[in-house]
Structure formats: C-alpha cells, structure tokens
Amino acid sequence: MAFSRRSLLVTAGTALVAGATGGLARAQGTTTDTRITPRELGDPKAKIVVEEWFSLTCIHCAHFAENTFPLVKKNLIDTGKIRYVFHDFPTDQLATVAAMVARTLPPERYEAFAISLLSSLDRWAYVQDGSPLEALKKMAAFAGMPGETFDKTVADQQLMQFILTQQTEAQDKYHFDSTPTFRFNNKIQVSNDMDYETFAKNVTDAS
C-alpha cells in the first residue's frame, strides 16, 4: 500500500503528547513490557534475518500473508534457515489501533492474530455495515482479549506513540514508499508484495 509522508503524520495522530514513549522506555529498562518486545519467529541464531514492515489494513500485506507467508514459514522459518522479524508500520489510524491490540495480546499470539486480521480485512477493516472498531473488538475477543482490556488498550497513548515512533524512525532510516517492505540481512530491501520464489531468491542473494 503506497502512502505519503504527510498522510502518515496526519493519520498517526500528531497531537499526542510528545514524551508519551518515555514511560514505556523506562519500563523496558527495568521491568520487561512485553507489548514492546520484538515480535519474531525462527531460530535466534539463524544466519539470515528477514524483517517485514507491514500495515494491518494493507491489502498488499494481506495478499503476502495469505499466499506467500505460509510457505515462508514452512520452508524457511520452521526449518531454521531464517529468523523473521515483524515490524508494525500502520498506514492509517485503524491499522495503528489494530497494531496496539495485537501487541497487547501475549507475544506468542501476535503472529496468529496479525495473520487472522490480514486474512479477513473485509470482515473488520472494510466492513460494509457497522463499525470497524467494534468488528476489531470482536476479533480480539476471539483471540482471548476481554472487552475491558480492549477498551483500555485503544486508549493507551503511550503504546500508540511507541508504535508511531518506531514507524517514524524506520521511515527516516530506510525511506519506505509502500507496505509491505522487506529487508534481507540488511543487504536487500524490497517494497512490494512477493511470491514465494521471489522471496526465496532474495534470501539466497542475501546470504
């Protein structure tokens, strides 16, 4: 999904308190806050690290998640060939909220929940009747999140600002112009949906 720098700033909620991430950063230094720990799969010692920046409302990210990622997981992650790192990169306000909810679930549920959201965009993000936020709340409930936890999560400005700060830092460093964007061992960067054969070739080229 293509986006502009201005759209990111507008939809990200720039009116948030500038120092909102301070509490999370301090918490990370003392007591581990699992909401802000890395979300990754695979052997920590794998020689190849693949990172994906994605938005939970992006149709191109959804296509990759449904059609390519299952093969990536089966052939490359589960076999120990690569370590796969997920990075939230919301391109609109609803995707930001969804990322907050995904990160509030136990870390071991993050991948399954994110994939379930991407594979059902028509049932929550682009729902025709009703509220996308209420549909997201139902999805979260199916994943085991109580309603009161959901309400507290979507109102958590510190968590929101943490996600947006990580997003801005990645944008400034790597100059993304679309989602999904992938980096293979910090050697190859691709901002595009890929089939499995193309993905696997990039893994090989980055080794």
LOLO-378422 format. One record per residue: residue number from 1; residue in one letter; chain; x, y, z of N, C-alpha, C in turn. Coordinates in nm, 4 decimals, decimal comma. Each point is the difference from the previous one (the first is absolute). Layout:
% LOLO-378422
NODE pos code unit      n.X      n.Y      n.Z     ca.X     ca.Y     ca.Z      c.X      c.Y      c.Z
NODE NUM    A    A        X        Y        Z        X        Y        Z        X        Y        Z
...
***
This chain:
% LOLO-378422
NODE pos code unit      n.X      n.Y      n.Z     ca.X     ca.Y     ca.Z      c.X      c.Y      c.Z
NODE   1    M    A   0,0846  -0,1184   0,0000  -0,0846   0,1184   0,0000   0,0885   0,1238   0,0000
NODE   2    A    A  -0,0127   0,0833  -0,1014   0,0797   0,1204  -0,0070  -0,0536   0,1041   0,0966
NODE   3    F    A   0,0877   0,0896   0,0430  -0,0411   0,1043   0,0923   0,0942   0,1169  -0,0146
NODE   4    S    A  -0,0399   0,1137   0,0528   0,0859   0,1173  -0,0018   0,0441   0,0334   0,1411
NODE   5    R    A   0,1067   0,0751   0,0105   0,0496   0,0417   0,1310  -0,1065   0,0809   0,0724
NODE   6    R    A  -0,0695   0,0873  -0,0732  -0,1026   0,0827   0,0610  -0,1148  -0,0856   0,0535
NODE   7    S    A  -0,0421  -0,1020  -0,0757  -0,1116  -0,0834   0,0459   0,0374  -0,0736   0,1266
NODE   8    L    A   0,1268  -0,0408   0,0108   0,0433  -0,0667   0,1221  -0,0126   0,0927   0,1187
NODE   9    L    A   0,0450   0,1231  -0,0159  -0,0025   0,0937   0,1118  -0,1419   0,0349   0,0412
NODE  10    V    A  -0,0866   0,0140  -0,0981  -0,1382   0,0359   0,0309  -0,0733  -0,1142   0,0678
NODE  11    T    A   0,0089  -0,1188  -0,0559  -0,0750  -0,1121   0,0557   0,0616  -0,0554   0,1257
NODE  12    A    A   0,1268   0,0305   0,0239   0,0667  -0,0526   0,1177  -0,0429   0,0671   0,1278
NODE  13    G    A  -0,0651   0,1145  -0,0096  -0,0433   0,0655   0,1216   0,1124   0,0815   0,0606
NODE  14    T    A   0,0445   0,1014  -0,0715   0,1142   0,0778   0,0445  -0,0320   0,0869   0,1204
NODE  15    A    A  -0,1257   0,0038   0,0404  -0,0355   0,0796   0,1165   0,0315  -0,0706   0,1307
NODE  16    L    A   0,0491  -0,1235  -0,0090   0,0349  -0,0735   0,1214   0,1110   0,0711   0,0748
NODE  17    V    A   0,0047  -0,0209   0,1294   0,1039   0,0601   0,0806   0,1361  -0,0484  -0,0471
NODE  18    A    A   0,0936   0,0930  -0,0218   0,1277  -0,0327  -0,0609   0,0809  -0,0983   0,0824
NODE  19    G    A  -0,0094   0,0075   0,1320   0,0814  -0,0865   0,0839  -0,0689  -0,1265   0,0428
NODE  20    A    A  -0,1044  -0,0411  -0,0700  -0,0812  -0,1123   0,0458   0,0760  -0,1310   0,0051
NODE  21    T    A   0,1067  -0,0124  -0,0798   0,0728  -0,1267  -0,0012   0,0949  -0,0144   0,1175
NODE  22    G    A   0,0217   0,1055   0,0723   0,0969  -0,0042   0,1081  -0,0290  -0,1068   0,1027
NODE  23    G    A  -0,1282  -0,0121   0,0370  -0,0368  -0,0992   0,1002   0,0265  -0,1412  -0,0468
NODE  24    L    A  -0,0290  -0,0283  -0,1276   0,0241  -0,1338  -0,0537   0,1493  -0,0287  -0,0080
NODE  25    A    A   0,0770   0,0998  -0,0405   0,1442  -0,0207  -0,0097   0,0602  -0,0282   0,1363
NODE  26    R    A  -0,0439   0,0748   0,1002   0,0516  -0,0226   0,1346  -0,0429  -0,1361   0,0513
NODE  27    A    A  -0,1261  -0,0385  -0,0343  -0,0492  -0,1309   0,0436   0,0822  -0,1117  -0,0626
NODE  28    Q    A   0,0391   0,0203  -0,1253   0,0784  -0,1020  -0,0684   0,1364  -0,0176   0,0664
NODE  29    G    A   0,0523   0,1092   0,0560   0,1308  -0,0081   0,0618  -0,0023  -0,0646   0,1373
NODE  30    T    A  -0,1174  -0,0070   0,0627  -0,0082  -0,0550   0,1354  -0,0780  -0,1310   0,0005
NODE  31    T    A  -0,1255   0,0067  -0,0368  -0,0838  -0,1182  -0,0066  -0,0438  -0,0200  -0,1446
NODE  32    T    A   0,0166  -0,1185  -0,0522  -0,0312  -0,0250  -0,1396  -0,1478   0,0223  -0,0284
NODE  33    D    A  -0,0291   0,0894  -0,0915  -0,1359   0,0242  -0,0465  -0,0154  -0,0774  -0,1303
NODE  34    T    A  -0,0723  -0,1099   0,0046  -0,0067  -0,0886  -0,1167  -0,0680   0,0654  -0,1197
NODE  35    R    A  -0,0711   0,1092   0,0217  -0,0641   0,0681  -0,1132   0,1022   0,0591  -0,0957
NODE  36    I    A   0,1207   0,0291   0,0489   0,0983   0,0665  -0,0848   0,1229  -0,0864  -0,0274
NODE  37    T    A  -0,0087  -0,1264   0,0362   0,1102  -0,0903  -0,0334  -0,0116  -0,0431  -0,1468
NODE  38    P    A   0,1087  -0,0425  -0,0623  -0,0037  -0,0389  -0,1419  -0,0983  -0,1138  -0,0254
NODE  39    R    A  -0,0609   0,0044  -0,1154  -0,0887  -0,1069  -0,0448   0,0709  -0,0733  -0,1130
NODE  40    E    A   0,0434  -0,1217   0,0267   0,0776  -0,0724  -0,0996  -0,0225  -0,1497   0,0115
NODE  41    L    A   0,0347  -0,0684  -0,1072  -0,0120  -0,1449  -0,0093   0,1312  -0,0585  -0,0495
NODE  42    G    A   0,0245  -0,1265   0,0337   0,1154  -0,0698  -0,0540   0,1160  -0,0100   0,0962
NODE  43    D    A   0,1045  -0,0604  -0,0469   0,1201  -0,0228   0,0791   0,0717   0,1326   0,0257
NODE  44    P    A   0,0181   0,0389   0,1271   0,0701   0,1259   0,0294   0,1413   0,0039  -0,0575
NODE  45    K    A   0,0578  -0,1165  -0,0266   0,1368  -0,0076  -0,0511   0,0063  -0,0155  -0,1517
NODE  46    A    A  -0,1142   0,0086  -0,0656  -0,0017  -0,0144  -0,1460   0,0912   0,1038  -0,0653
NODE  47    K    A   0,0706  -0,0404  -0,1041   0,0955   0,0883  -0,0659  -0,0679   0,1084  -0,0828
NODE  48    I    A  -0,1247  -0,0239  -0,0354  -0,0723   0,0975  -0,0825  -0,1182   0,0550   0,0791
NODE  49    V    A  -0,0070   0,1311   0,0062  -0,1101   0,0677   0,0683  -0,0822   0,0751  -0,1038
NODE  50    V    A  -0,1294  -0,0282  -0,0020  -0,0909   0,0692  -0,0900  -0,0946   0,0834   0,0854
NODE  51    E    A  -0,0110   0,1278  -0,0323  -0,0895   0,0895   0,0717  -0,1120   0,0459  -0,0931
NODE  52    E    A  -0,1199   0,0057   0,0539  -0,1150   0,0492  -0,0775  -0,0657   0,1146   0,0744
NODE  53    W    A  -0,0207   0,1100  -0,0699  -0,0783   0,1124   0,0511  -0,1348  -0,0045  -0,0721
NODE  54    F    A  -0,1060  -0,0067   0,0768  -0,1313  -0,0196  -0,0613  -0,1079   0,0783   0,0744
NODE  55    S    A  -0,1094   0,0220  -0,0683  -0,1162   0,0669   0,0574  -0,1168  -0,0981   0,0017
NODE  56    L    A  -0,0707  -0,0030   0,1110  -0,1081  -0,0982   0,0173  -0,1261   0,0329  -0,0798
NODE  57    T    A  -0,0007   0,1100  -0,0737  -0,1121   0,0286  -0,0899   0,0437   0,0021  -0,1472
NODE  58    C    A   0,1212  -0,0451  -0,0252   0,0575   0,0047  -0,1352  -0,0383  -0,1245  -0,0800
NODE  59    I    A  -0,0624   0,0199  -0,1156  -0,0449  -0,1140  -0,0800   0,1186  -0,0761  -0,0597
NODE  60    H    A   0,1109   0,0694  -0,0265   0,1182  -0,0668  -0,0541   0,0677  -0,0843   0,1086
NODE  61    C    A   0,0000   0,0522   0,1227   0,0517  -0,0778   0,1132  -0,0867  -0,1235   0,0211
NODE  62    A    A  -0,1305   0,0179  -0,0175  -0,0922  -0,1121   0,0154   0,0259  -0,1072  -0,1045
NODE  63    H    A   0,0249   0,0422  -0,1226   0,0272  -0,0963  -0,1066   0,1252  -0,0801   0,0308
NODE  64    F    A   0,1044   0,0678   0,0465   0,1222  -0,0695   0,0372  -0,0253  -0,0971   0,1155
NODE  65    A    A  -0,0731   0,0459   0,1012  -0,0263  -0,0832   0,1182  -0,0775  -0,1259  -0,0356
NODE  66    E    A  -0,0919   0,0125  -0,0944  -0,0837  -0,1142  -0,0359   0,0680  -0,0948  -0,0981
NODE  67    N    A   0,0770   0,0545  -0,0937   0,0486  -0,0816  -0,1104   0,1478  -0,0392   0,0085
NODE  68    T    A   0,0808   0,0834   0,0611   0,1442  -0,0262   0,0033   0,0494  -0,0392   0,1377
NODE  69    F    A  -0,0479   0,0689   0,1028   0,0543  -0,0236   0,1334  -0,0138  -0,1448   0,0472
NODE  70    P    A  -0,1096  -0,0708  -0,0275  -0,0072  -0,1401   0,0445   0,1165  -0,0846  -0,0518
NODE  71    L    A   0,0418   0,0228  -0,1246   0,1133  -0,0735  -0,0554   0,1312   0,0469   0,0616
NODE  72    V    A   0,0101   0,1296   0,0264   0,1189   0,0533   0,0672   0,0151  -0,0647   0,1371
NODE  73    K    A  -0,1101  -0,0091   0,0711   0,0045  -0,0582   0,1339   0,0371  -0,1483  -0,0053
NODE  74    K    A  -0,0627  -0,0721  -0,0907   0,0243  -0,1437  -0,0095   0,1416  -0,0325  -0,0470
NODE  75    N    A   0,0457   0,0684  -0,1050   0,1260  -0,0369  -0,0648   0,1238   0,0719   0,0545
NODE  76    L    A  -0,0192   0,1180   0,0578   0,1156   0,0798   0,0385   0,0079   0,0296   0,1498
NODE  77    I    A  -0,1156   0,0291   0,0615   0,0012   0,0321   0,1428   0,0056  -0,1266   0,0839
NODE  78    D    A  -0,0930  -0,0908  -0,0241  -0,0080  -0,1227   0,0810   0,1207  -0,0910  -0,0183
NODE  79    T    A   0,0703   0,0155  -0,1102   0,1189  -0,0824  -0,0249   0,1267   0,0634   0,0550
NODE  80    G    A  -0,0121   0,1181   0,0588   0,1152   0,0657   0,0611   0,0879   0,0781  -0,0955
NODE  81    K    A  -0,0446   0,0170  -0,1245   0,0834   0,0703  -0,0985  -0,0003   0,1507   0,0207
NODE  82    I    A  -0,1137   0,0545   0,0469  -0,0057   0,1441   0,0217  -0,0665   0,0322   0,1342
NODE  83    R    A   0,0347   0,1166   0,0514  -0,0740   0,0588   0,1120  -0,0845   0,1116  -0,0595
NODE  84    Y    A  -0,1280   0,0003   0,0323  -0,0950   0,0930  -0,0618  -0,0463   0,0997   0,1057
NODE  85    V    A   0,0148   0,1274  -0,0303  -0,0343   0,1053   0,0957  -0,1144   0,0850  -0,0555
NODE  86    F    A  -0,1056   0,0128   0,0780  -0,1156   0,0816  -0,0384   0,0167   0,1418   0,0547
NODE  87    H    A  -0,0292   0,0996  -0,0835   0,0008   0,1397   0,0435  -0,1339   0,0637  -0,0363
NODE  88    D    A  -0,0659   0,0559   0,0984  -0,1254   0,0709  -0,0265   0,0306   0,1302  -0,0738
NODE  89    F    A  -0,0719   0,0221  -0,1097   0,0172   0,1225  -0,0765  -0,1377   0,0451  -0,0493
NODE  90    P    A  -0,0858   0,0430   0,0935  -0,1382   0,0332  -0,0364  -0,0082   0,1198  -0,0932
NODE  91    T    A  -0,0790  -0,0118  -0,1048  -0,0152   0,1070  -0,0981  -0,1299   0,0773   0,0163
NODE  92    D    A  -0,0771  -0,0329   0,1024  -0,1184   0,0789   0,0317  -0,0328  -0,0209   0,1483
NODE  93    Q    A  -0,0968   0,0754   0,0483  -0,0293  -0,0010   0,1431  -0,0533  -0,1351   0,0467
NODE  94    L    A  -0,0825  -0,0640  -0,0819  -0,0552  -0,1295   0,0386   0,1107  -0,1048   0,0103
NODE  95    A    A   0,0950   0,0048  -0,0902   0,1123  -0,0935   0,0050   0,0846   0,0235   0,1251
NODE  96    T    A   0,0104   0,1246   0,0420   0,0738   0,0312   0,1227  -0,0676  -0,0649   0,1198
NODE  97    V    A  -0,1311   0,0138   0,0082  -0,0751  -0,0597   0,1102   0,0121  -0,1520  -0,0031
NODE  98    A    A  -0,0087  -0,0578  -0,1192   0,0118  -0,1456  -0,0136   0,1375  -0,0481   0,0457
NODE  99    A    A   0,1037   0,0760  -0,0321   0,1346  -0,0360   0,0434   0,0113   0,0061   0,1516
NODE 100    M    A  -0,0649   0,0983   0,0615  -0,0003   0,0106   0,1456  -0,0659  -0,1225   0,0633
NODE 101    V    A  -0,1113  -0,0411  -0,0583  -0,0714  -0,1172   0,0522   0,0852  -0,1259  -0,0170
NODE 102    A    A   0,0596  -0,0161  -0,1171   0,0827  -0,1184  -0,0262   0,1160  -0,0083   0,0981
NODE 103    R    A   0,0601   0,1136   0,0319   0,1148   0,0010   0,0906  -0,0404  -0,0202   0,1464
NODE 104    T    A  -0,1246   0,0247   0,0315  -0,0461  -0,0182   0,1377  -0,0314  -0,1462   0,0296
NODE 105    L    A  -0,0321  -0,0755  -0,1028  -0,0175  -0,1441   0,0187   0,1346  -0,0626   0,0395
NODE 106    P    A   0,0000  -0,1162   0,0633   0,1274  -0,0666   0,0302   0,0839  -0,0131  -0,1267
NODE 107    P    A   0,1316   0,0201   0,0097   0,0867  -0,0020  -0,1187  -0,0183  -0,1233  -0,0884
NODE 108    E    A  -0,0264  -0,1149   0,0623  -0,0144  -0,1224  -0,0790  -0,1269   0,0002  -0,0857
NODE 109    R    A  -0,0911   0,0934   0,0266  -0,1224   0,0093  -0,0803   0,0090   0,1074  -0,1077
NODE 110    Y    A   0,1066   0,0762  -0,0002   0,0108   0,1139  -0,0910  -0,0111  -0,0415  -0,1462
NODE 111    E    A   0,0830  -0,0955  -0,0406   0,0020  -0,0398  -0,1406  -0,1359  -0,0512  -0,0465
NODE 112    A    A  -0,0593  -0,0905   0,0772  -0,1288  -0,0580  -0,0397  -0,1084   0,1068  -0,0089
NODE 113    F    A   0,0010   0,0934   0,0948  -0,1013   0,1050  -0,0010   0,0211   0,0938  -0,1185
NODE 114    A    A   0,1243   0,0398  -0,0239   0,0280   0,0887  -0,1128  -0,0393  -0,0654  -0,1317
NODE 115    I    A   0,0330  -0,1273  -0,0163  -0,0363  -0,0711  -0,1232  -0,1512  -0,0105  -0,0142
NODE 116    S    A  -0,0684  -0,0233   0,1127  -0,1462  -0,0106  -0,0063  -0,0629   0,1330  -0,0403
NODE 117    L    A   0,0559   0,1118   0,0480  -0,0517   0,1312  -0,0407   0,0234   0,0238  -0,1489
NODE 118    L    A   0,1197  -0,0317  -0,0459   0,0329   0,0234  -0,1408  -0,0817  -0,0885  -0,0936
NODE 119    S    A  -0,0360  -0,1181   0,0472  -0,0753  -0,0920  -0,0860  -0,1502   0,0255   0,0035
NODE 120    S    A  -0,0421   0,0978   0,0789  -0,1444   0,0282   0,0101  -0,0283   0,1498  -0,0001
NODE 121    L    A   0,0706   0,0741  -0,0834  -0,0171   0,1455  -0,0035  -0,1428   0,0407  -0,0293
NODE 122    D    A  -0,0685  -0,0781  -0,0826  -0,1372   0,0339  -0,0363  -0,0961  -0,0157   0,1169
NODE 123    R    A   0,0400  -0,0736   0,1035  -0,0887  -0,0229   0,1135   0,0227   0,0972   0,1154
NODE 124    W    A   0,1058   0,0811  -0,0105   0,0189   0,0989   0,1071   0,0485   0,1351  -0,0549
NODE 125    A    A   0,1124   0,0045  -0,0699   0,0544   0,1284  -0,0446  -0,0885   0,0665  -0,1050
NODE 126    Y    A  -0,0563  -0,0810  -0,0892  -0,0816   0,0539  -0,1079  -0,1433  -0,0517   0,0082
NODE 127    V    A  -0,0459  -0,0207   0,1218  -0,1352  -0,0498   0,0210  -0,1012   0,1008  -0,0547
NODE 128    Q    A  -0,1014  -0,0489  -0,0679  -0,0987   0,0871  -0,0637  -0,1048   0,0519   0,0984
NODE 129    D    A  -0,0394  -0,0854   0,0910  -0,1024   0,0381   0,0973   0,0601  -0,0070   0,1399
NODE 130    G    A  -0,0127   0,1074   0,0740   0,0517   0,0001   0,1356   0,1334   0,0721   0,0117
NODE 131    S    A   0,0569  -0,0074   0,1168   0,1214   0,0724   0,0333   0,1233  -0,0898  -0,0122
NODE 132    P    A   0,1033   0,0433  -0,0731   0,1242  -0,0780  -0,0058   0,0604  -0,0219   0,1389
NODE 133    L    A  -0,0112   0,0988   0,0863   0,0563  -0,0136   0,1341  -0,0737  -0,1068   0,0804
NODE 134    E    A  -0,1304  -0,0043  -0,0135  -0,0772  -0,1038   0,0695   0,0306  -0,1378  -0,0578
NODE 135    A    A   0,0195  -0,0053  -0,1313   0,0359  -0,1280  -0,0630   0,1372  -0,0456   0,0484
NODE 136    L    A   0,0928   0,0948   0,0144   0,1325  -0,0321   0,0519  -0,0097  -0,0496   0,1434
NODE 137    K    A  -0,0887   0,0605   0,0774  -0,0195  -0,0421   0,1391  -0,0475  -0,1451   0,0069
NODE 138    K    A  -0,0876  -0,0386  -0,0926  -0,0469  -0,1380  -0,0043   0,1129  -0,0947  -0,0385
NODE 139    M    A   0,0842   0,0424  -0,0943   0,1146  -0,0826  -0,0396   0,0937  -0,0199   0,1189
NODE 140    A    A   0,0202   0,1055   0,0754   0,0862  -0,0078   0,1178  -0,0591  -0,0925   0,1051
NODE 141    A    A  -0,1316   0,0037   0,0147  -0,0675  -0,0871   0,0962   0,0203  -0,1464  -0,0374
NODE 142    F    A  -0,0072  -0,0303  -0,1293   0,0241  -0,1370  -0,0459   0,1426  -0,0443   0,0326
NODE 143    A    A   0,0914   0,0972   0,0056   0,1401  -0,0312   0,0302   0,0266  -0,0031   0,1501
NODE 144    G    A  -0,1045   0,0236   0,0783   0,0139  -0,0110   0,1447   0,0143   0,1298   0,0749
NODE 145    M    A  -0,0237   0,1129  -0,0645   0,0125   0,1293   0,0665  -0,1345   0,0462   0,0546
NODE 146    P    A  -0,0121   0,0193   0,1319  -0,1246   0,0494   0,0582  -0,0335   0,1396  -0,0521
NODE 147    G    A  -0,1284   0,0319  -0,0008  -0,0442   0,1290  -0,0512   0,0614   0,1177   0,0720
NODE 148    E    A   0,0130  -0,0105   0,1327   0,0571   0,1118   0,0747   0,1478   0,0196  -0,0315
NODE 149    T    A   0,0698  -0,1094  -0,0300   0,1410   0,0108  -0,0393   0,0113   0,0679  -0,1358
NODE 150    F    A  -0,0893  -0,0348  -0,0914  -0,0016   0,0633  -0,1316  -0,0209   0,1504   0,0137
NODE 151    D    A  -0,0999   0,0396   0,0773  -0,0307   0,1423   0,0171   0,1190   0,0752   0,0590
NODE 152    K    A   0,0657  -0,0607   0,0963   0,1168   0,0625   0,0622   0,1147   0,0097  -0,0992
NODE 153    T    A   0,0146  -0,1022  -0,0823   0,1097  -0,0034  -0,0969  -0,0133   0,1101  -0,1036
NODE 154    V    A  -0,1188   0,0152  -0,0574  -0,0167   0,0977  -0,1078   0,0093   0,1434   0,0503
NODE 155    A    A  -0,0085   0,0173   0,1321   0,0133   0,1339   0,0586   0,1409   0,0270   0,0516
NODE 156    D    A   0,0899  -0,0953  -0,0166   0,1345   0,0104   0,0561   0,0894   0,0823  -0,0927
NODE 157    Q    A   0,0166   0,1263   0,0307   0,0777   0,0879  -0,0870   0,1490  -0,0307   0,0048
NODE 158    Q    A   0,0500  -0,0509   0,1108   0,1410  -0,0358   0,0062   0,0321  -0,1138  -0,0974
NODE 159    L    A  -0,0857  -0,1013  -0,0027   0,0216  -0,1108  -0,0921  -0,0127   0,0477  -0,1444
NODE 160    M    A  -0,0990   0,0833  -0,0266  -0,0169   0,0534  -0,1348   0,1240   0,0774  -0,0432
NODE 161    Q    A   0,0492   0,0839   0,0886   0,1145   0,0812  -0,0374   0,1263  -0,0837  -0,0183
NODE 162    F    A   0,0122  -0,1080   0,0765   0,1130  -0,0906  -0,0191  -0,0012  -0,0561  -0,1427
NODE 163    I    A  -0,1154  -0,0480  -0,0441  -0,0120  -0,0567  -0,1346   0,0307   0,1053  -0,1059
NODE 164    L    A  -0,0539   0,1194   0,0184   0,0203   0,1058  -0,0985   0,1445   0,0488  -0,0025
NODE 165    T    A   0,0643   0,0017   0,1147   0,1407   0,0398   0,0052   0,0866  -0,1012  -0,0735
NODE 166    Q    A  -0,0267  -0,1308   0,0224   0,0732  -0,1036  -0,0715  -0,0222   0,0131  -0,1505
NODE 167    Q    A  -0,1209   0,0335  -0,0380  -0,0338   0,0169  -0,1408   0,0772   0,1168  -0,0607
NODE 168    T    A   0,0009   0,1125   0,0691   0,0684   0,1182  -0,0503   0,1500  -0,0240  -0,0130
NODE 169    E    A   0,0571  -0,0675   0,0984   0,1431  -0,0295  -0,0053   0,0343  -0,0891  -0,1194
NODE 170    A    A  -0,0850  -0,0986  -0,0264   0,0231  -0,0881  -0,1154  -0,0148   0,0770  -0,1307
NODE 171    Q    A  -0,1007   0,0859  -0,0072  -0,0219   0,0799  -0,1204   0,1188   0,0919  -0,0266
NODE 172    D    A   0,0506   0,0628   0,1045   0,1135   0,0908  -0,0163   0,1273  -0,0750  -0,0399
NODE 173    K    A   0,0159  -0,1204   0,0513   0,1224  -0,0764  -0,0243   0,0006  -0,0691  -0,1355
NODE 174    Y    A  -0,1153  -0,0579  -0,0368  -0,0032  -0,0837  -0,1196  -0,0778   0,0602  -0,1168
NODE 175    H    A  -0,0711   0,1091   0,0237  -0,0708   0,0715  -0,1065  -0,1000  -0,0890  -0,0741
NODE 176    F    A  -0,0880  -0,0638   0,0740  -0,1030  -0,0836  -0,0592  -0,0960   0,0848  -0,0831
NODE 177    D    A  -0,0555  -0,0603  -0,1040  -0,1047   0,0677  -0,0753  -0,1258  -0,0846  -0,0120
NODE 178    S    A   0,0006  -0,1196   0,0595  -0,1195  -0,0839  -0,0042   0,0132  -0,1140   0,0991
NODE 179    T    A  -0,1127  -0,0641   0,0277  -0,0004  -0,1215   0,0810  -0,0584  -0,1121  -0,0849
NODE 180    P    A   0,0484  -0,1236   0,0205   0,1048  -0,0379   0,0943   0,1390   0,0350  -0,0530
NODE 181    T    A   0,0929   0,0224   0,0939   0,1404   0,0170  -0,0351   0,0803  -0,1054   0,0748
NODE 182    F    A   0,0940  -0,0610  -0,0697   0,0824  -0,1061   0,0565   0,1470   0,0387  -0,0081
NODE 183    R    A   0,0763  -0,0403   0,1011   0,1453   0,0113  -0,0036   0,0597  -0,1367   0,0299
NODE 184    F    A   0,0919  -0,0416  -0,0865   0,0638  -0,1311   0,0101   0,1442   0,0193   0,0453
NODE 185    N    A   0,0270  -0,0356   0,1263   0,1357   0,0108   0,0555   0,0592   0,1401  -0,0151
NODE 186    N    A  -0,0854   0,1013  -0,0013   0,0455   0,1386  -0,0158   0,0780   0,0221  -0,1293
NODE 187    K    A  -0,0209  -0,0878  -0,0972   0,0683   0,0113  -0,1290  -0,0960   0,0364  -0,1122
NODE 188    I    A  -0,1185  -0,0580   0,0037  -0,0972   0,0171  -0,1075  -0,1288   0,0556   0,0589
NODE 189    Q    A  -0,0547   0,1020  -0,0625  -0,1271   0,0570   0,0435  -0,0993  -0,0048  -0,1151
NODE 190    V    A  -0,1170  -0,0526   0,0271  -0,1047  -0,0116  -0,1009  -0,1295   0,0564   0,0580
NODE 191    S    A  -0,0573   0,0974  -0,0677  -0,1279   0,0567   0,0413  -0,1070  -0,0472  -0,0975
NODE 192    N    A  -0,0451  -0,1221   0,0231  -0,0973  -0,0583  -0,0917  -0,0454  -0,1350   0,0543
NODE 193    D    A  -0,1213  -0,0396  -0,0375  -0,0461  -0,1365   0,0238   0,0837  -0,0933  -0,0877
NODE 194    M    A   0,0270  -0,1211   0,0482   0,0821  -0,0942  -0,0768  -0,0608  -0,1388   0,0019
NODE 195    D    A   0,0220  -0,0749  -0,1086  -0,0333  -0,1411   0,0043   0,1124  -0,0734   0,0711
NODE 196    Y    A  -0,0207  -0,1279   0,0287   0,0989  -0,0730   0,0792   0,1339  -0,0125  -0,0724
NODE 197    E    A  -0,0029  -0,0230  -0,1297   0,1236  -0,0196  -0,0742   0,0872   0,1256   0,0060
NODE 198    T    A  -0,0629   0,1173  -0,0119   0,0747   0,1252   0,0074   0,0553   0,0224   0,1395
NODE 199    F    A  -0,0816  -0,0301   0,0990   0,0436   0,0144   0,1387   0,1208  -0,0892   0,0276
NODE 200    A    A  -0,0095  -0,1267  -0,0388   0,1078  -0,0955   0,0241   0,1280   0,0406  -0,0717
NODE 201    K    A  -0,0135   0,0580  -0,1202   0,1181   0,0455  -0,0727   0,0700   0,1126   0,0748
NODE 202    N    A  -0,0783   0,0909   0,0573   0,0585   0,1086   0,0785   0,0711  -0,0530   0,1237
NODE 203    V    A  -0,0552  -0,1045   0,0599   0,0672  -0,0629   0,1136   0,1349  -0,0545  -0,0427
NODE 204    T    A   0,0017  -0,0691  -0,1126   0,1250  -0,0555  -0,0515   0,1010   0,1088  -0,0335
NODE 205    D    A  -0,0458   0,1056  -0,0654   0,0890   0,1085  -0,0405   0,0575   0,0752   0,1196
NODE 206    A    A  -0,0743  -0,0005   0,1113   0,0440   0,0734   0,1185   0,0902  -0,0832   0,0898
NODE 207    S    A   0,0146  -0,1277  -0,0305   0,0791  -0,0878   0,0869   0,1504   0,0198  -0,0200
***
